[in-house]
Amino acid sequence: MSSIDIFQERMAGFVYVDKRPFCYTDFLFFEHEGKDYKYGHGTIRNIFSELRKEGKIERVYKSTPAFYTLSGVKVGKSITPNHGGDHLGPKQRGFLQFLQNLPMDKDSILNIRLRSISTGLWSMLPSNSVLLAMILIFQVLDYVL
């Protein structure tokens, strides 16, 4: 049995049994009929490319990593073209509204000004000169803004 045949059997398991698309990480290390298999990313990519050229698999969606299915078989949820909006939590939605309502007509270097309170920061200064430089830079920026 060739590597391509083994891959196709494993792909069929993901698509028909698990009802999900597959990606290259599903083929890095696996067991098939009691034997362990280990493939490199380049080898997997070459096999996927060959199967795509033959029309046996198709890409479901391109992401990092890309996901595939057997040709003509729909699996998993469809990917929404709008990756935000309806899927935001209450805090994220509130922050998005805050950003959208920022006045853009005021002159400033940054339109978002963040402040934080850190306890014990001054006790670290003598031992860390990089931290001191960062604090001085932020104080200058805060003065300019």
Phi, psi and omega in degrees: 000128183279168178300321181295320178297318178297317178299316183296321177296318180293320177299318179298323177298317179295316187284312187272325183270304182280343181054051179214156175286167180236159177223179185298331182294340177287349185242006179293308178224126176200167178246136179222119181052045176080002180245136179276138179235144178221123181233149176275162181302317181296320179295316179297316180299320179294319178294317177300317181298317179296317179293327176292319179296326178281351179080019182272334175230159176221152180282128178280310174204149182262118177212196174246099002272168177284147180245144185231164173217169174290146184302131177083359182251123178269129179226157173066186178276149175284153180273129180284137177294332178260106185276004180233226173056266186289343186260009181278143175282173182298320179292318179295319180296319178296319179294321177297318177295321177300314180295321181290334182267004178294135178289128182262356183272351179277141178282125174193157178288313179241139178272348177244124179246121182252141176228144176220156179249125180239126178269143178077012183290319184292334179289342179272343188301313183299331183269352184223099183288332178294318178297320178298316179297319179296319180295318179297319179297316179295324178293320178295316179298321179295324178292319180292321182287000000 
